Amino acid sequence: MATLLADGSDSIDWTLVSRINGFARDLPGWLDSVLSFLGEYGVPLASVLMLVVAWNWARRREDAPSAVAGVLWAGLASGIALVLNIPVRAIVQRPRPFVAHPGQLDLLTNHQANGSFASDHATFTAAIAVGLLLIHRKFGLIAAGLAAFEGFLRVFMGVHYPTDVVGGYALGTSTVLLLAPLAMAVLVPLTRSAARTAAGPLIVAPAGRPSRRSGRRAGRPHSATAPAAPDQPGDGPSQDDYLAA
């Protein structure tokens, strides 16, 4: 680990940071400020917006409780991954680029000098992207593009090494995939039960046109209330196939 995360001036990681961050010196100050805002707040907020869009889509499907459960897992997994990153940072204790190489970077934001590996922003956006990919390809690809842009921006801003970003991607992805079976086993019954309560409109949209990608015949009536849970296991949509859209 020490070799992989070497911070010396001859390391590939440092070379990439210095070159990517060097672009900031050639850009107008206002553009640096815009990119810094996007890297700190804008892109993560856009990833959260993708969750909202996916939730709005999910509750209009005929299998809405299962679809909403998938969206819920994407959001929950991003939070769990951030919590898991706390001990990772404590164990690795890698100095940030601007700490290990003072005065050699154009730091675009006032950032605390805490651990650099792994990147929280990369972890968060990657978890959302992978979670959405499991339920809707288009939403997932858009979120993946946001995660890739976020990773570039964190290096561009001078607050992370590329391997910090890769480590965040790995942590976010593994959290979503490894815990998904257990999470869906809990969330699908939960959303089906919630659909029969006052919270039903959050799970199943009011009567309207069913989703074109619902996988059912277009002429089938769409109930204004939650679809009844199947009486027998296996009658409803599988929580394992994750509603590939």
Phi, psi and omega in degrees: 000320181297322179290317181297322184258030179298138184249014181293162184293345180259005181281150178297320180303312181293321179301317180294317179300311184296323181286316180292317177295332180298337177299331183298330182289337183264357182259154176299150182302322181294325179289322174302319181294319179296314181294324178295318178297317179298318181291329182273318186232317190300309183292316175302321178294323177295325177294320176296322177299323177297325175296319179296316178298317180295321178297318179297323176291316186297320184287354177260358176281156176290335175258043188306315182303319179291320180294317179296323177300321177296318178294318178301319181295322178302317179289316180295320182297325179295322177290319178298318180298322178296321178294318180295333181287342180299307177293331178299313178299319182294325181284314184285316180050053180272127177294146177291159183305318182287345175273315181289335182228069184299136176077001183256359181234154174268087185289121187266359179209152175279103186242141178291152185269055177269187183299146185264330185252126359261167182289123175298318182296318178293320178300312183296309183291326179292319179299317178296316182298313181293320178299319179288327177300329181288341183242335182205114188299314184296312178300318181296320180292322177297315179295325178294322175297321176296319179296320179295318178296319179298317179300317178298316183296323181295326176285316179303322181286347179085017183255352180214153169274158176303323180291336173297319180292313179300319178298321177295318177301315182296318181293314179297317181294313182294324178298313180298310188286319185288326183264356184301313182302314179293317182298315181291329177297333179268317188287323182297309176299326181295314180291327176295321178290318181295331181295342181264004181252187177298340178278005183310316180299339176283340181259317182234126181292153174304166184308137180180192182289126179291156180301139177295338181257021183288343179084006178246166179293139188298331184277356183288133181300149179244117185288148177283343178254176182296141175297138182295139177294141180298143179287331182243140177303138176095349180285333183263184179295143182286138177280354182270328184276350171057029167058044181308126186251000000 
